[in-house]
């Protein structure tokens, strides 16, 4: 997913409490609140229970939820697949 987004010109950052870095992609996990500042889209690929998905759903400009973890959120900027 990261490589596909980059190929389309996206600047990619990520947050994952279980994967602190992706050296092969030259990326480090970013704190969630910092990540949300200035991001156009938050993409939920893995539904980690320790991630504050409600914060993500209410603070992100737009969310694409591939796992359905935001199902109960009233946030209107969430797209669920």
C-alpha positions in Angstrom: 0.0 0.0 0.0 2.8 2.4 0.9 4.6 1.8 -2.4 1.4 2.2 -4.4 0.6 5.5 -2.7 4.1 6.8 -3.2 4.0 5.8 -6.9 1.0 8.2 -7.1 2.9 11.0 -5.5 1.7 10.7 -2.0 3.8 11.6 1.0 3.3 8.7 3.4 3.6 8.6 7.2 2.3 5.9 9.4 1.4 5.1 13.0 1.8 1.5 14.3 2.6 0.8 18.0 3.8 -2.7 17.0 6.1 -1.7 14.1 8.3 1.2 15.2 10.1 1.5 11.8 10.1 0.3 8.3 13.8 0.6 7.3 13.2 -0.8 3.8 10.8 2.1 3.2 12.8 4.7 5.2 9.9 5.3 7.6 9.5 5.5 11.3 6.2 5.3 13.2 4.8 8.8 14.0 2.7 9.5 17.1 -0.9 9.5 16.2 -1.8 13.1 17.2 1.3 14.4 15.3 0.3 12.2 12.3 -3.2 13.7 12.1 -1.8 17.3 11.9 -1.5 18.2 8.3 -2.6 14.8 6.8 -5.2 14.8 4.0 -6.2 11.2 4.5 -5.9 8.6 7.3 -6.0 5.0 6.1 -6.9 2.3 8.6 -5.3 -0.9 7.4 -5.0 -2.8 10.7 -7.4 -2.5 13.6 -5.0 -2.4 16.6 -7.0 -2.2 19.8 -4.5 0.1 21.4 -5.0 2.8 18.7 -7.5 5.5 19.5 -9.7 5.1 16.4 -12.3 7.5 17.7 -9.6 10.3 17.9 -8.6 9.4 14.4 -12.2 9.5 13.1 -12.9 12.8 14.6 -9.6 14.6 14.0 -8.5 13.4 10.5 -9.6 15.4 7.5 -10.8 12.2 5.9 -10.6 8.5 6.9 -10.6 5.4 4.7 -11.4 2.5 7.1 -10.5 -0.8 5.5 -11.2 -2.8 8.7 -14.6 -1.4 9.8 -13.2 -0.4 13.2 -15.0 3.0 13.1 -18.4 1.5 12.5 -19.9 3.1 15.6 -18.3 6.5 15.0 -20.6 9.4 14.2 -17.8 11.2 12.3 -19.0 12.1 8.8 -15.6 12.1 7.1 -15.2 8.3 7.3 -15.4 6.1 4.3 -15.7 2.4 5.2 -15.1 -0.5 2.8 
